[in-house]
Amino acid sequence: MSASVERQVRQPRTGSRAGRLVSIVVVLVVLVAIWEGYKLVWLEMGWIRPVRPDDTTMPHVWDMVIELFRPVRRGGGLLILDLASRSLYTLREALVGFVIGGVFGFSLSVLFVRSTLMERAFMPYVVASQTIPIIAIAPMVVVWGGRLDIPQWMSISIISAYLTFFPVVINALRGLRSPDPSAMELMRSYAAKPSEVLWKLQVPAALPFIFTALKISATASVIGALIGELPAGSGDGLGRALLTFSQQFGARSVKLYATVIVTAIVGIVFVTAVTLAERRLVTEGARQEMELRPQTI
Amino acid sequence: MTTMTQMVRASNVGKVFGSGNEAVEALKGINLSIHQGEFVSLIGPSGCGKSTLLRLIGDLVAPTSGELEVNSKTPHQARLDRDYGIVFQKSTLLDWRTVAKNVELPLEIMDQDDRQATASRMLELVQLAGFKDHYPWQLSGGMQQRVSIARALAFSPSLLLMDEPFGALDEMTRELMQQEVLRLWKETQTTVVFVTHSIPEAVFLSTRVVVMSARPGQISAEIETALPHPRNEDTRESQAYYDKITEVREALRRGDNTP
């Protein structure tokens, strides 16, 4: 490591917590301004392409927010409360799916790093599994789960896990293989057991890779849960709300927009939680090594 | 010499990498014996198999022919008994561990007690006591290599294998580190096998220099350096030192059978 590189990586990350918050808010304001600006100008000029900015296709941002504080239906509870309980339901499905997928993906990567034969035999199927549309798999899993008397949310979690294990396998495998060959020889010179090589060398080296995968998986698990809810006919999650409100889009689109916002927040909360866990678990050294290493994939 | 224990004994050892048409004979007919307490350097052009020979001793690769004993055992048994510590050209420190935790790594694997105390003692030995809570990437290359040496010596192995440990260091640091290694060798009374491609380094450090030639890798000469201890800056300026360097250089040239 040359001195100049050292100096570069030792610099603290730019931006304080407050600074980061400000930048997020600024981007949000700009996005809202573009949305509302488009609406304003296109209405004024009478333009209708690419999108006619009427209140169905492009409702005002504040109308979306206001909608959250209106009753879902006449005499019902507020939309935001309904969506909050749905969010928790979906988040539970996603979280369980994320854990199942993560553990399964990590286990596969350990199996593959131990045995090239297993990797050669199974890796093509792991890749193929992701080319099958989740929309096709979801009803099968729900039906099978129903036959086996598995709770419905559990079936949905399995659909979610189906989407989440893949990034974990690929990245964890690369991470487990990332230690320098001489570090592996060093462990051999200590006559270390395979499990010690795994837990003291390979897994810590793989952590930055695994967390990259987990961030992808966190969003994928929410998507998987939403899609899983559709064929399940599950009435308690966000997926059902998205389906119902999209059917009412022509009449009252703000509900769908409001639900989309809430769904996005669920995803963001999940990814943020993973990022916080990463900060705790991955030491500065490993993180900087990760940033220094040329990315070859 | 005959009364001393043999730390390494090789008789007619050969190593072939690959097979068929692509077979490469890395080592051929290696006869070598290294006694306890010796400091032996392996020197030769690239491709002479000096690193391979070191790896054979460490049971990191297996010989294809001949007989090899380390500490009067098979190299495999010697490795299982943790008879040797090894230092590579790269320090191979684990970035997520502090300096002290890196030195403790072999002790954890060997399930030894008093790991912290041992690590502190080793870091004192390599004069890095003040850096135990630093991370490897906060240290200079020379300091990283000191940590790596402390780690190799932490479990008091009877043999220390060093594979071009100072190859990536600048000349100034390199000479300092040579002095350090000699001091550690004296203090710990470890047998050292040291791979290098630097003639002055081999002569300054060793009790004996093993000169190797390439294609196939063979031992072409063994030269006792016979320089007095302690060796220091005066040694580097002495006539005897220059004469030995010349002797090794000429032996290397004789062994070089490329046209």
Boltz contact constraints between the chains, C-beta under 6 A:
constraints:
  - contact:
      token1: [A, 180]
      token2: [B, 92]
      max_distance: 6.0
  - contact:
      token1: [A, 182]
      token2: [B, 88]
      max_distance: 6.0
  - contact:
      token1: [A, 182]
      token2: [B, 90]
      max_distance: 6.0
  - contact:
      token1: [A, 182]
      token2: [B, 92]
      max_distance: 6.0
  - contact:
      token1: [A, 183]
      token2: [B, 92]
      max_distance: 6.0
  - contact:
      token1: [A, 185]
      token2: [B, 60]
      max_distance: 6.0
  - contact:
      token1: [A, 186]
      token2: [B, 92]
      max_distance: 6.0
  - contact:
      token1: [A, 189]
      token2: [B, 58]
      max_distance: 6.0
  - contact:
      token1: [A, 189]
      token2: [B, 86]
      max_distance: 6.0
  - contact:
      token1: [A, 190]
      token2: [B, 106]
      max_distance: 6.0
  - contact:
      token1: [A, 190]
      token2: [B, 109]
      max_distance: 6.0
  - contact:
      token1: [A, 191]
      token2: [B, 79]
      max_distance: 6.0
  - contact:
      token1: [A, 191]
      token2: [B, 80]
      max_distance: 6.0
  - contact:
      token1: [A, 192]
      token2: [B, 109]
      max_distance: 6.0
  - contact:
      token1: [A, 196]
      token2: [B, 109]
      max_distance: 6.0
  - contact:
      token1: [A, 204]
      token2: [B, 96]
      max_distance: 6.0
  - contact:
      token1: [A, 283]
      token2: [B, 96]
      max_distance: 6.0
  - contact:
      token1: [A, 285]
      token2: [B, 95]
      max_distance: 6.0
  - contact:
      token1: [A, 285]
      token2: [B, 96]
      max_distance: 6.0
  - contact:
      token1: [A, 285]
      token2: [B, 135]
      max_distance: 6.0
  - contact:
      token1: [A, 285]
      token2: [B, 137]
      max_distance: 6.0
  - contact:
      token1: [A, 286]
      token2: [B, 95]
      max_distance: 6.0
  - contact:
      token1: [A, 286]
      token2: [B, 96]
      max_distance: 6.0
  - contact:
      token1: [A, 289]
      token2: [B, 95]
      max_distance: 6.0
